[in-house]
Amino acid sequence: MSFYGGVLSHQPPSDLVELGQVFDAQGLKGHIKVRPYSQDPIALLHCKQIYVQRDGTRGAPIDATYTVTQAKLHSGYVIMVLDGITDRDAALLLKGSSLKLPRASFPMAEVDSYYWIDLIGCRVLNEEGTQLGYLDEISEFGAHPVMTVGKELIPFVPALVRSVDLQASDPGGIGTIVVAWQPNWSE
């Protein structure tokens, strides 16, 4: 893998996950201010390289990979220092860009903790074994995350989520989430 001025010179990985967006430049030395999509942006804080997808309207290359030399959390944003971005003007060129990481590079999740990206697509069953559907998305609504399963909105809280099995537990290789929930409770 080789880099020239931050520009990606090979095909990007196929398992890229978008984790945030460059919100603005931070200071005069080329630091970028990233709005993470997670309240706990552990993957962004620990990454060594980041894949940047730009919209192409600022005259810069469409896709690039940068080495991350520093990342810290500050007031809900991740402040990053990228190798090769040395002044405010260069950082401003990245404004609006999506930041992505290969899923394989995420740090290991703690016990009973999950990356949302791994839960999407899991089969959701209630305790009686009735299939409620498949997890379409998870959203953060202040107090706790909420799973969207078809038309059902199910809080992702320990009182309702009985088990999560991300291993291929059925012939289709799809993980399973068991919840204390009955169909149409949300109506």
Secondary structure as the mmCIF struct_conf table of DSSP 4:
data_model
#
loop_
_struct_conf.conf_type_id
_struct_conf.id
_struct_conf.beg_label_comp_id
_struct_conf.beg_label_asym_id
_struct_conf.beg_label_seq_id
_struct_conf.end_label_comp_id
_struct_conf.end_label_asym_id
_struct_conf.end_label_seq_id
STRN STRN1 PHE A 3 TYR A 4
TURN_TY1_P TURN_TY1_P1 GLY A 5 GLY A 6
STRN STRN2 VAL A 7 LEU A 8
BEND BEND1 HIS A 10 HIS A 10
HELX_LH_PP_P HELX_LH_PP_P1 GLN A 11 PRO A 13
TURN_TY1_P TURN_TY1_P2 SER A 14 ASP A 15
STRN STRN3 LEU A 16 GLN A 26
TURN_TY1_P TURN_TY1_P3 GLY A 27 GLY A 30
STRN STRN4 HIS A 31 PRO A 36
BEND BEND2 TYR A 37 ASP A 40
HELX_RH_AL_P HELX_RH_AL_P1 ILE A 42 HIS A 46
BEND BEND3 LYS A 48 LYS A 48
STRN STRN5 GLN A 49 GLN A 53
BEND BEND4 GLY A 56 GLY A 56
TURN_TY1_P TURN_TY1_P4 THR A 57 ARG A 58
BEND BEND5 GLY A 59 ALA A 60
BEND BEND6 ILE A 62 ILE A 62
STRN STRN6 ASP A 63 HIS A 74
TURN_TY1_P TURN_TY1_P5 SER A 75 GLY A 76
STRN STRN7 TYR A 77 LEU A 82
TURN_TY1_P TURN_TY1_P6 ASP A 83 GLY A 84
BEND BEND7 ASP A 87 ASP A 87
HELX_RH_AL_P HELX_RH_AL_P2 ARG A 88 LEU A 93
TURN_TY1_P TURN_TY1_P7 LEU A 94 GLY A 96
STRN STRN8 SER A 98 PRO A 102
HELX_RH_3T_P HELX_RH_3T_P1 ARG A 103 SER A 105
BEND BEND8 PHE A 106 PHE A 106
HELX_LH_PP_P HELX_LH_PP_P2 PRO A 107 GLU A 110
TURN_TY1_P TURN_TY1_P8 VAL A 111 ASP A 112
HELX_RH_AL_P HELX_RH_AL_P3 TRP A 116 LEU A 119
TURN_TY1_P TURN_TY1_P9 ILE A 120 GLY A 121
STRN STRN9 ARG A 123 ASN A 126
TURN_TY1_P TURN_TY1_P10 GLU A 127 GLU A 128
STRN STRN10 GLN A 131 GLU A 140
BEND BEND9 GLY A 142 HIS A 144
STRN STRN11 PRO A 145 VAL A 149
TURN_TY1_P TURN_TY1_P11 GLY A 150 LYS A 151
STRN STRN12 GLU A 152 PRO A 155
TURN_TY1_P TURN_TY1_P12 PRO A 158 LEU A 160
STRN STRN13 VAL A 161 ASP A 165
BEND BEND10 GLN A 167 GLN A 167
BEND BEND11 ASP A 170 ASP A 170
TURN_TY1_P TURN_TY1_P13 PRO A 171 GLY A 172
STRN STRN14 THR A 176 VAL A 179
BEND BEND12 ALA A 180 ALA A 180
TURN_TY1_P TURN_TY1_P14 PRO A 183 SER A 186
#
